[in-house]
Amino acid sequence: MIECRVLTSTDADFSHCAAIRLEVFVGEQRVPPEEELDDLDAEAVHVLARVDGTPAGTGRLILQDEETARIGRMAVLKAQRGTGIGAAILERLTDEARRRGIRRLTLSGQLHAIPFYERFGFTAHGDVFLDAGIEHRNMDREIG
């Protein structure tokens, strides 16, 4: 069973979110560690996904203004990919955004992940750009 819990960076469970991000982004994708954990973590709403009590994935939501929020740092441990955890995290972040009155979600999707986000109504736009040496495109979705 997948359980997705909303938390802040001051919650003790945030250490699991950080560990997952470091394993996926720094360990697998070679993102410089100093770029992964950032000042935005303090203001973000985080989701920690657990499978049968074991941390398996994470994502965060950053409120940009009264109507817009940005999803980021979506990561699922390699052994758990393809099991619905990413979908559960994205749905929980979207629900939390709606609960806060957000009407529009944005994100920067890695090129390989664009089809995943498109399944949830996100549309890619603009040119491909590099973030931490990885190709991305901006995406957005209306939820209001």
N, C-alpha and C positions, 0 to 999 in steps of 0.2 A: 504494500500500500504506500502511495506517495502522499506525504504531508508537506504542505508549504506554509511556512510561518513567516510573518512579517516582523522585522526587527530593525533596530538602529545600530550604529557602530559602537554604542556603549553597552549593548547587550553582550553577555558572555558568549553567546552562540555566534557572534560575529566572527570570532576566531576561526570557525569552520568555513565561513564564507571566504575569508582571506586565504585560508589554506587551499581551498578548491581553486580559487583564482590563480594563486601562485603555481599550483600544479599544472593547470591547463594553459594559462597564458605565458608564464615564465618558463616552466619546464618543457611543455610540448611545443609552444609556438615561438619561443625565444624572444618574448617581449622583455625589454630591460626591466629588472625588478623595480627600479626607481620610478618607472612609468606606470606600474600596475596599481599599487595602492596609493591613493592620492587624497588631497584635501577635500574632494567632493564626497568622500565616504562619510564624513561627519554630518553632512546635510542630507544625505540620501536615505531613502527607505529601501531596506534590503529584504530579499526573500531568501530563505534557506529551505531547500527541499531535502527531505529525508525519505529514504526507502526502508521500511521496517526499522525505523529509528536511527539508521546510519546516514550521515550527511552525504549527499550525492550531487547537488547542484546549487547554483545561486544566480541571482540577478539583482539589479538595483534600479531604482526610479528616482530621478532628480527633477524636482518641481522647478520649472523655468519661469513661469508666470501663472496667473490665475487660471488659465485655460490650457496650458501646454506643459507636458512633462517628457523627459528623455529617459528611455530605457537603455541600460548599458550593463557591461560586465556579465553578460549571460554566459555561464559556464557549467558544463556537466562533466563529471569524471568519465574518463574514457570507457571504463568497464560498464557504465550505466547508460551510455548513449543508445538512442533508438528505442528506448523503453517508455517514452512519454514524459520524461522528467522535464525536458525543455519546454514542452507544451504546457505542463502544469505550472511552471514558473512564470511563463509569459501570461497565462490566464490570470494567475494570482496578482501579478503586477498590474495588469489591465484593470482587474476588479478594484484594486487599491486606488488606482488613478481615478476611476469613476467615483468611488466613495468620497474622494477629495474634490470632486467637481471638475476634474480635468476633462477636456473635450477633444484634445489632440495629442497623440503620442508620436515622438520622433525617435530615431535610433540610427546608428551607423552600423550597417550589416556587413560582415565579411562576405566576400563574393560567394563563397561556397554555401553560406547560410541564407542567402537571399530567398531561395525557394521555400525554406522553412518559414520565414517571416511572411512571405506572400500568402501562405496558407491561412494566416491569421488576419488578412486584410491589409497588410502593409504594402505600399507601392514605392518602388525604387525610383529615384530621380537624380539628375545631375551626373557629373563625371565621376569616374573611379578616382579615388585618392588613397594615399598611403597613410596609415596610422600605425605607429610602431613597426613599420616595414611591411605591413599586411594590407592588401588591397581591400577597400571598403566602398560602399555607396550609401548615401543618405536615403532613409526611408521614412515614411510617415503614414499615419492612419487616423481618421476621425473616429471618435468613440462616443461623442455626445448625442 
